[in-house]
Amino acid sequence: MLAIERTQYIIKTLQENKVASVSELSKVIQVTEETIRRDLEKLEKQGVISRVHGGAYLREGYGNETPTEVRGKIYQKEKEQIAKASLTFIKDYDSVLLDCSTTASYIAKEIKASEKKISVVTNSLLVAKELEDAVHVRLILLGGEYKDSTKSFCGSVTVEALSHYYVDKVFISSAGISVEAGMIDYTLEEATIRSKMIKQAKTCFYVADITKIGRNAIYRIGDLDDVDYLIVNEDIDRKSLELKEALLNRKKEIVIAK
């Protein structure tokens, strides 16, 4: 298959499935994985796709914003590791806020399996569905305008509803975290909700795979001072030594999820 034919097939596959792995493309097209990686690199430079570890997804929305069903298919192993590490900080009878990130849905799965007796407040439909039959969880779903791309409720009603709660712990994931901007997001409505969630919690856990370290976006959620713990799937030295030093200087804890 010629390079142009491979490119057309890759784009068609991503249009249909949103996400594709290097190994799957290699098997179907019958070329080496290294050839596929080079093809993906060219497409990324053209702004058509975004590459992730082991594959790629079709670039949609503003910046790097992508729908929930796409985000849920990438970095799955890393999110599972982060979720398991997050669970170790959740104790019986805690009250917890979970945002609408796909990482939050992985944390919800761990909560369900753990049978820990806790209260969970969330604006995420995915989190709510995961916990709907968990008899050991007191589930509180925030209302508002439903947004299908994030499978969550948002808007002024959601922000107002958060004012009625104060919890032990909030787990936040967003577009990224950096020394320059703190915690950031791609949309104002999600940044506003996450900022309010942090204000309504005693302890803030920022949970992120390594790709979000050092990344900037347009809307700010909060400062590094607002973070109590950073839970990440690998050491952040390579991505942002500055961020690591800034957090440690602020006496924040960095947890490496294995």
Summary of the structure (lengths in Angstrom):
residues: 258
radius of gyration: 18.9
end to end distance: 39.6
largest distance: 59.9
contacts: 875
relative contact order: 0.11
helix: 43%
strand: 26%
